[in-house]
Amino acid sequence: MSVDQEQKPGRETVILMPVFTAKPGFGARLEEELASLQLLSRNDEGCIAYSVFVDRAAPERFVLYEEWTTRQALADHNEKDHARSFFALSDEWLAGPFGVSELRPVEPRGETRP
């Protein structure tokens, strides 16, 4: 879906950027679990994008980019077995609570859209 499509009046996608930091010695395990979560989540109803990235400068840090058609699609995803299983086990591997930023596109000032 293009940016033009997602920003039509009455339609706003949900864009999230969770950040996870693994405990020392758990980076490889967290990467494996996040890769699995990525694969399964991409098949969830309403998923537009779900990508996992590792920070090249800090390989224990992982950043996700998620985009969902609606808040309900995100809520449904969070109730799926693969998401619930990940969150139940993630405390074992994480250095602390993970953060999630909700993002919105920035529109250039003065630009109008058809």
C-alpha positions as CSV (number, residue, x, y, z in Angstrom):
1,M,0.0,0.0,0.0
2,S,1.4,3.4,-0.9
3,V,1.6,6.4,1.4
4,D,-1.0,8.1,-0.9
5,Q,-3.5,5.2,-0.3
6,E,-3.0,5.0,3.4
7,Q,-3.6,8.7,4.1
8,K,-7.0,9.1,2.4
9,P,-9.6,10.8,4.6
10,G,-11.2,8.4,7.0
11,R,-8.4,5.9,6.8
12,E,-5.4,5.9,9.0
13,T,-3.1,2.9,9.4
14,V,-1.4,2.1,12.6
15,I,2.4,2.3,12.4
16,L,4.5,1.1,15.3
17,M,8.2,0.9,16.0
18,P,9.0,-1.5,19.0
19,V,12.6,-1.6,20.2
20,F,14.0,-4.6,22.1
21,T,17.4,-5.0,23.8
22,A,18.6,-8.5,24.6
23,K,20.3,-9.5,27.8
24,P,24.0,-10.3,27.4
25,G,24.3,-13.7,25.7
26,F,20.7,-13.7,24.5
27,G,21.0,-11.7,21.2
28,A,21.1,-14.7,18.9
29,R,18.1,-16.3,20.7
30,L,16.1,-13.1,20.5
31,E,17.0,-12.6,16.8
32,E,15.8,-16.2,16.1
33,E,12.5,-15.6,17.9
34,L,11.9,-12.2,16.3
35,A,12.6,-13.7,12.8
36,S,9.9,-16.4,13.6
37,L,7.5,-13.8,14.9
38,Q,8.1,-11.7,11.7
39,L,7.3,-14.7,9.4
40,L,4.1,-15.5,11.3
41,S,2.9,-12.0,11.8
42,R,3.2,-11.1,8.1
43,N,0.4,-13.6,7.5
44,D,-2.0,-12.0,10.1
45,E,-5.1,-10.3,8.8
46,G,-4.5,-6.6,8.4
47,C,-0.7,-6.7,8.4
48,I,0.7,-4.3,5.8
49,A,4.3,-4.5,6.9
50,Y,6.2,-6.3,9.6
51,S,10.0,-6.2,9.5
52,V,12.7,-6.8,12.1
53,F,16.1,-5.0,12.0
54,V,19.2,-5.4,14.1
55,D,21.3,-2.4,15.0
56,R,24.7,-2.8,13.4
57,A,26.3,-0.7,16.1
58,A,24.6,-2.6,18.9
59,P,23.8,-6.1,17.8
60,E,21.8,-6.8,21.0
61,R,19.3,-4.2,19.9
62,F,16.4,-4.9,17.6
63,V,13.9,-2.5,16.0
64,L,10.7,-3.6,14.4
65,Y,8.6,-1.7,11.9
66,E,4.9,-2.7,11.9
67,E,2.0,-1.3,9.9
68,W,-1.6,-2.4,10.4
69,T,-4.7,-1.6,8.5
70,T,-6.6,-0.8,11.7
71,R,-6.3,-0.8,15.5
72,Q,-8.5,-3.8,15.6
73,A,-6.2,-5.7,13.2
74,L,-3.3,-4.9,15.6
75,A,-5.3,-5.9,18.6
76,D,-6.2,-9.2,16.9
77,H,-2.5,-9.8,16.1
78,N,-1.6,-9.3,19.7
79,E,-4.0,-12.0,20.7
80,K,-2.6,-14.6,18.3
81,D,-0.7,-17.5,19.7
82,H,2.6,-16.5,18.1
83,A,2.5,-13.0,19.6
84,R,1.3,-14.2,23.0
85,S,4.1,-16.8,23.1
86,F,6.7,-14.3,22.2
87,F,5.6,-11.9,24.9
88,A,5.4,-14.6,27.5
89,L,9.0,-15.7,26.9
90,S,10.6,-12.4,26.1
91,D,11.2,-11.4,29.7
92,E,13.8,-14.2,29.8
93,W,15.8,-12.6,27.0
94,L,15.3,-8.9,27.4
95,A,17.5,-6.5,29.3
96,G,14.5,-4.5,30.3
97,P,11.0,-3.5,29.2
98,F,10.8,-2.8,25.5
99,G,9.5,0.5,24.2
100,V,7.0,1.1,21.4
101,S,6.6,4.3,19.5
102,E,3.5,4.9,17.4
103,L,4.4,6.8,14.3
104,R,2.6,9.1,11.9
105,P,3.8,10.3,8.5
106,V,5.0,13.9,8.2
107,E,3.5,15.9,5.5
108,P,5.5,18.7,3.8
109,R,4.0,22.1,4.7
110,G,2.0,23.7,2.0
111,E,1.6,20.5,0.0
112,T,-1.9,19.5,-0.8
113,R,-3.1,16.1,-1.9
114,P,-5.8,15.4,-4.4
